[in-house]
Amino acid sequence: MRRSELLEYLDRLLEPARLKDYCPNGLQVEGRGEVRRVVAGVTASLALLQAAVEERADAVLVHHGYFWRGEDQRVTGVRRARLATLLREDINLIAYHLPLDVHPELGNNACLGRLLGWQPDGRFADQDLGFLATLEGELAAGRVAAEVAVRLGREPLLLGDPDRPVRRVAWCTGGAQGLFEQAIGAGVDLYLSGEVSEPTAHLARESGVAYVSAGHHATERYGIEALGRHLAEHCGLECVFIDIDNPA
């Protein structure tokens, strides 16, 4: 399909215009006008771009693209190598950040909730970024963290009392530890995100609400993979998801 048709479809699906974000959503680097084969991945790292070249991709579709607010805008070093690869190979770079986090079906939060068996019944925080759910039965915080480890294949960090009874949970994938206080205000027993900061431990101890840090990459693998499958099913594109290992 034409690149313009693909971008129009993605914008209708993900509605980026309704969100305030930290980077441009949609087409970030222009490549060839016809798109048949897409490589999807979490982050537009050089490793992913090189894999896309090997896959003869016309476009790379990611959650973490380029041109973040406040970063150095000079095209040197790593940034030069990445952009040079895209431009030399005439590959499009398409990125959706917050729109992919919040989408009710294909978003990172929706996909992670399904993986963990958490059925969303509410939202919290600015722009409805965070999701809320009530567990079917009461579990200890340590048991919840153990189930997260099994589902994600990665041992999470649990802050707070592992014996804390958990019935109400909140989550927001990636680097959303800053929403912890708002999750507490929403009345939850446990909050899960991808990263942790120094104040997070104190907030967990003093509030009594457990915090699970499950990994930025580990919590955000699923939305972009689901979006690639969607494009294959609804747009007839060849979509390959490539998971570049990242322990962070």
C-alpha positions as a Markdown table, in Angstrom:
| # | Residue | x | y | z |
|---|---|---|---|---|
| 1 | Met | 0.0 | 0.0 | 0.0 |
| 2 | Arg | 1.1 | 3.6 | -0.4 |
| 3 | Arg | 2.9 | 5.1 | 2.6 |
| 4 | Ser | 0.3 | 7.9 | 2.8 |
| 5 | Glu | -2.5 | 5.4 | 3.0 |
| 6 | Leu | -0.7 | 3.5 | 5.8 |
| 7 | Leu | -0.2 | 6.7 | 7.8 |
| 8 | Glu | -3.8 | 7.7 | 7.4 |
| 9 | Tyr | -4.9 | 4.3 | 8.6 |
| 10 | Leu | -2.6 | 4.4 | 11.6 |
| 11 | Asp | -3.7 | 7.9 | 12.5 |
| 12 | Arg | -7.3 | 6.9 | 12.4 |
| 13 | Leu | -6.6 | 3.9 | 14.5 |
| 14 | Leu | -4.4 | 5.4 | 17.2 |
| 15 | Glu | -5.6 | 9.0 | 17.2 |
| 16 | Pro | -2.3 | 10.7 | 18.1 |
| 17 | Ala | -3.8 | 14.2 | 17.7 |
| 18 | Arg | -5.8 | 13.8 | 20.9 |
| 19 | Leu | -2.7 | 13.3 | 23.1 |
| 20 | Lys | 0.1 | 15.6 | 24.3 |
| 21 | Asp | 3.3 | 13.7 | 23.8 |
| 22 | Tyr | 7.1 | 14.1 | 24.1 |
| 23 | Cys | 7.9 | 13.3 | 20.5 |
| 24 | Pro | 6.3 | 13.4 | 17.0 |
| 25 | Asn | 4.0 | 10.6 | 16.3 |
| 26 | Gly | 3.6 | 9.0 | 12.9 |
| 27 | Leu | 6.2 | 9.3 | 10.1 |
| 28 | Gln | 9.6 | 10.4 | 11.6 |
| 29 | Val | 11.9 | 9.6 | 8.7 |
| 30 | Glu | 10.7 | 9.4 | 5.1 |
| 31 | Gly | 11.6 | 6.5 | 3.0 |
| 32 | Arg | 10.1 | 4.9 | -0.2 |
| 33 | Gly | 6.5 | 5.6 | -1.0 |
| 34 | Glu | 5.3 | 2.0 | -1.4 |
| 35 | Val | 5.1 | -0.1 | 1.8 |
| 36 | Arg | 4.8 | -3.9 | 1.5 |
| 37 | Arg | 7.0 | -5.3 | 4.3 |
| 38 | Val | 7.2 | -3.9 | 7.8 |
| 39 | Val | 9.6 | -4.7 | 10.7 |
| 40 | Ala | 8.0 | -3.9 | 14.1 |
| 41 | Gly | 10.0 | -3.5 | 17.3 |
| 42 | Val | 10.0 | -1.6 | 20.6 |
| 43 | Thr | 12.9 | 0.8 | 20.0 |
| 44 | Ala | 14.5 | 2.1 | 16.8 |
| 45 | Ser | 17.9 | 1.0 | 17.8 |
| 46 | Leu | 20.7 | 0.5 | 15.3 |
| 47 | Ala | 20.3 | -3.3 | 15.8 |
| 48 | Leu | 16.6 | -3.1 | 14.9 |
| 49 | Leu | 17.4 | -1.0 | 11.8 |
| 50 | Gln | 20.1 | -3.5 | 10.7 |
| 51 | Ala | 17.6 | -6.3 | 11.1 |
| 52 | Ala | 15.1 | -4.4 | 9.0 |
| 53 | Val | 17.7 | -4.0 | 6.2 |
| 54 | Glu | 18.3 | -7.8 | 6.3 |
| 55 | Glu | 14.5 | -8.3 | 6.2 |
| 56 | Arg | 14.2 | -6.0 | 3.2 |
| 57 | Ala | 11.7 | -3.9 | 5.0 |
| 58 | Asp | 10.1 | -0.8 | 3.5 |
| 59 | Ala | 9.2 | 0.6 | 6.9 |
| 60 | Val | 10.2 | 0.2 | 10.6 |
| 61 | Leu | 7.3 | 0.6 | 13.1 |
| 62 | Val | 8.3 | 1.3 | 16.7 |
| 63 | His | 7.1 | 2.5 | 20.0 |
| 64 | His | 10.3 | 4.4 | 20.8 |
| 65 | Gly | 11.4 | 6.5 | 17.9 |
| 66 | Tyr | 13.5 | 9.7 | 17.7 |
| 67 | Phe | 13.4 | 13.5 | 18.2 |
| 68 | Trp | 12.4 | 13.4 | 21.9 |
| 69 | Arg | 11.7 | 16.8 | 23.6 |
| 70 | Gly | 14.8 | 18.2 | 25.3 |
| 71 | Glu | 17.4 | 15.9 | 23.7 |
| 72 | Asp | 20.5 | 17.1 | 21.8 |
| 73 | Gln | 19.4 | 17.7 | 18.2 |
| 74 | Arg | 22.8 | 17.4 | 16.6 |
| 75 | Val | 23.1 | 14.6 | 14.1 |
| 76 | Thr | 26.4 | 13.0 | 15.4 |
| 77 | Gly | 27.6 | 9.7 | 16.7 |
| 78 | Val | 24.8 | 7.2 | 17.4 |
| 79 | Arg | 22.1 | 9.4 | 15.9 |
| 80 | Arg | 24.1 | 9.9 | 12.7 |
| 81 | Ala | 24.6 | 6.1 | 12.3 |
| 82 | Arg | 20.9 | 5.4 | 12.8 |
| 83 | Leu | 19.6 | 8.1 | 10.4 |
| 84 | Ala | 22.3 | 7.2 | 7.8 |
| 85 | Thr | 21.0 | 3.6 | 7.8 |
| 86 | Leu | 17.4 | 4.7 | 7.2 |
| 87 | Leu | 18.3 | 7.2 | 4.5 |
| 88 | Arg | 20.8 | 5.0 | 2.7 |
| 89 | Glu | 18.3 | 2.1 | 2.6 |
| 90 | Asp | 15.2 | 4.4 | 1.9 |
| 91 | Ile | 13.3 | 2.9 | 4.8 |
| 92 | Asn | 10.5 | 4.7 | 6.5 |
| 93 | Leu | 10.5 | 5.1 | 10.3 |
| 94 | Ile | 7.1 | 5.3 | 11.8 |
| 95 | Ala | 6.7 | 5.7 | 15.6 |
| 96 | Tyr | 3.8 | 5.9 | 18.0 |
| 97 | His | 4.5 | 6.6 | 21.7 |
| 98 | Leu | 1.6 | 7.5 | 24.0 |
| 99 | Pro | -1.0 | 6.6 | 21.4 |
| 100 | Leu | 0.2 | 3.1 | 21.6 |
| 101 | Asp | 0.3 | 3.1 | 25.4 |
| 102 | Val | -3.4 | 4.0 | 25.8 |
| 103 | His | -5.1 | 2.3 | 22.9 |
| 104 | Pro | -7.9 | 0.1 | 24.5 |
| 105 | Glu | -7.2 | -2.9 | 22.4 |
| 106 | Leu | -3.7 | -2.7 | 20.8 |
| 107 | Gly | -2.0 | -0.6 | 23.4 |
| 108 | Asn | 0.8 | -1.6 | 25.7 |
| 109 | Asn | -1.4 | -1.3 | 28.8 |
| 110 | Ala | -4.2 | -3.3 | 27.3 |
| 111 | Cys | -1.9 | -6.0 | 26.0 |
| 112 | Leu | 0.0 | -6.3 | 29.3 |
| 113 | Gly | -3.3 | -6.5 | 31.2 |
| 114 | Arg | -4.5 | -9.4 | 29.0 |
| 115 | Leu | -1.2 | -11.2 | 29.5 |
| 116 | Leu | -1.5 | -10.9 | 33.3 |
| 117 | Gly | -5.2 | -11.7 | 33.3 |
| 118 | Trp | -6.1 | -8.2 | 34.6 |
| 119 | Gln | -9.4 | -7.0 | 33.1 |
| 120 | Pro | -9.4 | -3.1 | 33.0 |
| 121 | Asp | -12.4 | -1.5 | 34.7 |
| 122 | Gly | -11.1 | 2.1 | 34.9 |
| 123 | Arg | -8.4 | 4.6 | 34.1 |
| 124 | Phe | -6.4 | 7.1 | 36.1 |
| 125 | Ala | -3.8 | 9.9 | 35.7 |
| 126 | Asp | -3.5 | 12.6 | 33.0 |
| 127 | Gln | -4.8 | 11.6 | 29.6 |
| 128 | Asp | -6.1 | 8.4 | 31.1 |
| 129 | Leu | -2.6 | 6.8 | 30.8 |
| 130 | Gly | -3.0 | 4.4 | 33.7 |
| 131 | Phe | -5.3 | 1.4 | 33.9 |
| 132 | Leu | -7.2 | 0.0 | 36.9 |
| 133 | Ala | -8.5 | -3.5 | 37.6 |
| 134 | Thr | -9.9 | -5.7 | 40.4 |
| 135 | Leu | -8.5 | -9.1 | 40.7 |
| 136 | Glu | -10.9 | -12.1 | 40.8 |
| 137 | Gly | -9.5 | -13.1 | 44.2 |
| 138 | Glu | -7.2 | -11.6 | 46.8 |
| 139 | Leu | -3.5 | -12.4 | 46.4 |
| 140 | Ala | -0.4 | -11.4 | 48.4 |
| 141 | Ala | 1.8 | -8.8 | 46.7 |
| 142 | Gly | 4.6 | -11.4 | 46.6 |
| 143 | Arg | 2.4 | -13.8 | 44.7 |
| 144 | Val | 1.4 | -11.1 | 42.2 |
| 145 | Ala | 5.1 | -10.4 | 41.6 |
| 146 | Ala | 5.8 | -14.1 | 41.1 |
| 147 | Glu | 3.0 | -14.4 | 38.5 |
| 148 | Val | 4.4 | -11.3 | 36.7 |
| 149 | Ala | 7.8 | -13.0 | 36.6 |
| 150 | Val | 6.3 | -16.1 | 35.0 |
| 151 | Arg | 4.3 | -14.1 | 32.4 |
| 152 | Leu | 7.1 | -11.7 | 31.4 |
| 153 | Gly | 10.1 | -14.1 | 31.8 |
| 154 | Arg | 11.8 | -11.6 | 33.9 |
| 155 | Glu | 12.2 | -11.3 | 37.7 |
| 156 | Pro | 10.5 | -8.0 | 38.8 |
| 157 | Leu | 11.5 | -5.8 | 41.7 |
| 158 | Leu | 8.9 | -5.7 | 44.5 |
| 159 | Leu | 8.9 | -2.7 | 46.8 |
| 160 | Gly | 6.7 | -2.9 | 49.9 |
| 161 | Asp | 5.3 | -5.7 | 52.1 |
| 162 | Pro | 5.3 | -9.0 | 50.1 |
| 163 | Asp | 2.4 | -10.2 | 52.4 |
| 164 | Arg | 0.3 | -7.1 | 51.6 |
| 165 | Pro | -3.2 | -8.4 | 50.5 |
| 166 | Val | -3.9 | -7.2 | 46.9 |
| 167 | Arg | -7.3 | -7.0 | 45.3 |
| 168 | Arg | -7.2 | -3.7 | 43.4 |
| 169 | Val | -4.3 | -3.0 | 41.0 |
| 170 | Ala | -3.1 | -0.3 | 38.7 |
| 171 | Trp | -0.5 | -0.3 | 36.0 |
| 172 | Cys | 1.1 | 1.8 | 33.3 |
| 173 | Thr | 3.9 | 0.4 | 31.2 |
| 174 | Gly | 7.4 | 1.8 | 30.6 |
| 175 | Gly | 8.8 | 4.7 | 32.7 |
| 176 | Ala | 5.6 | 5.6 | 34.5 |
| 177 | Gln | 6.9 | 5.4 | 38.1 |
| 178 | Gly | 5.9 | 9.1 | 38.4 |
| 179 | Leu | 2.2 | 8.0 | 38.4 |
| 180 | Phe | 2.6 | 5.9 | 41.6 |
| 181 | Glu | 1.2 | 8.6 | 43.8 |
| 182 | Gln | -1.8 | 9.0 | 41.5 |
| 183 | Ala | -2.3 | 5.3 | 41.6 |
| 184 | Ile | -2.3 | 5.4 | 45.4 |
| 185 | Gly | -4.9 | 8.1 | 45.2 |
| 186 | Ala | -7.1 | 5.8 | 43.1 |
| 187 | Gly | -7.3 | 3.4 | 46.0 |
| 188 | Val | -5.2 | 0.5 | 44.8 |
| 189 | Asp | -3.2 | -2.1 | 46.7 |
| 190 | Leu | -0.5 | -2.5 | 44.1 |
| 191 | Tyr | 0.9 | -0.5 | 41.2 |
| 192 | Leu | 3.0 | -1.9 | 38.4 |
| 193 | Ser | 5.2 | -0.1 | 36.0 |
| 194 | Gly | 8.4 | -0.6 | 34.1 |
| 195 | Glu | 11.0 | 1.4 | 36.0 |
| 196 | Val | 11.8 | 2.6 | 39.5 |
| 197 | Ser | 13.2 | 5.8 | 40.9 |
| 198 | Glu | 14.8 | 6.5 | 44.3 |
| 199 | Pro | 11.7 | 8.1 | 45.8 |
| 200 | Thr | 9.5 | 5.1 | 44.7 |
| 201 | Ala | 10.8 | 2.9 | 47.6 |
| 202 | His | 10.0 | 5.4 | 50.2 |
| 203 | Leu | 6.5 | 6.0 | 48.8 |
| 204 | Ala | 5.8 | 2.3 | 48.8 |
| 205 | Arg | 6.9 | 1.9 | 52.4 |
| 206 | Glu | 5.1 | 4.9 | 53.7 |
| 207 | Ser | 1.9 | 4.4 | 51.8 |
| 208 | Gly | 1.6 | 0.7 | 52.3 |
| 209 | Val | 0.9 | 0.2 | 48.6 |
| 210 | Ala | 3.1 | -2.3 | 46.9 |
| 211 | Tyr | 5.1 | -1.3 | 43.8 |
| 212 | Val | 6.3 | -3.7 | 41.1 |
| 213 | Ser | 9.0 | -2.6 | 38.7 |
| 214 | Ala | 8.8 | -5.2 | 35.8 |
| 215 | Gly | 11.1 | -3.6 | 33.3 |
| 216 | His | 10.6 | -0.9 | 30.7 |
| 217 | His | 11.2 | -3.1 | 27.7 |
| 218 | Ala | 9.6 | -6.1 | 29.2 |
| 219 | Thr | 6.3 | -4.3 | 29.8 |
| 220 | Glu | 6.3 | -2.6 | 26.3 |
| 221 | Arg | 7.0 | -5.6 | 24.0 |
| 222 | Tyr | 3.4 | -6.4 | 23.4 |
| 223 | Gly | 1.6 | -3.3 | 22.0 |
| 224 | Ile | 3.9 | -2.9 | 19.0 |
| 225 | Glu | 3.7 | -6.6 | 18.3 |
| 226 | Ala | -0.1 | -6.5 | 18.4 |
| 227 | Leu | -0.1 | -3.5 | 16.1 |
| 228 | Gly | 2.0 | -5.3 | 13.6 |
| 229 | Arg | -0.4 | -8.3 | 13.6 |
| 230 | His | -3.3 | -5.9 | 13.1 |
| 231 | Leu | -1.7 | -4.4 | 10.0 |
| 232 | Ala | -1.0 | -7.8 | 8.6 |
| 233 | Glu | -4.6 | -8.8 | 9.1 |
| 234 | His | -6.3 | -5.6 | 8.1 |
| 235 | Cys | -4.0 | -4.0 | 5.5 |
| 236 | Gly | -2.4 | -7.1 | 3.9 |
| 237 | Leu | 1.1 | -6.1 | 4.8 |
| 238 | Glu | 3.9 | -8.5 | 5.6 |
| 239 | Cys | 4.8 | -7.7 | 9.2 |
| 240 | Val | 7.7 | -9.2 | 11.2 |
| 241 | Phe | 8.1 | -8.5 | 14.9 |
| 242 | Ile | 11.8 | -8.4 | 16.0 |
| 243 | Asp | 12.5 | -8.3 | 19.8 |
| 244 | Ile | 15.9 | -6.8 | 20.4 |
| 245 | Asp | 16.9 | -8.0 | 23.9 |
| 246 | Asn | 17.0 | -5.3 | 26.5 |
| 247 | Pro | 17.3 | -6.0 | 30.2 |
| 248 | Ala | 16.3 | -2.5 | 31.2 |
